[in-house]
Amino acid sequence: MAMELGGADPQSWIDVVRKASAAAGGDLLFVLPSPDPDGEIRQRAMIRLHEDDRDCLVFVCQMEKGYTIRDENQIDPVLAEFAQATIKVMQHLSADDRVTGPLAEALH
């Protein structure tokens, strides 16, 4: 439902995707621009959702009117692998005090 609020502006669409993923208990991993067959640039967003002690990927694709959602089985395997690698990198960075320490100090 939160996805329905997005406007035509790509930045507002990204904000809506970020808020919708957070509301669903997930994380926005990345957004990729992608040309449609008509030449228009649309946004595609990879989201990680947490379900029953496991994560699943969802790919949200901006369309001319609205959006489509691809579940984990419909995502290109190379793109899904890239998303999994992104998750692993972020987990390693968030567990590293050399990264989180200076960030925490900068906030205070």
MOCOR-V701881 format. One line per field, one symbol per residue. ss: DSSP state (@ for helix, = for strand, . for the rest). psi: psi as a letter, one per 20 degrees, with the letter a starting at -180 (. if undefined). A space follows every 50 residues. Layout:
ss=???
psi=???
//
This chain:
ss=.@@@@....@@@@@@@@@@@@@@...=========.....========== =..=========....====.@@@..@@@@@@@@@@@@@@@@@@..@@@@ @@@@@@@.
psi=hhhiiqahphghgggggggghghjkapogrppqpprhjiqpqqpppppqo pljqqqqpoppprgnbrqpprhiipphghhggghhgggghgggiiohhgh ghgghhi.
//
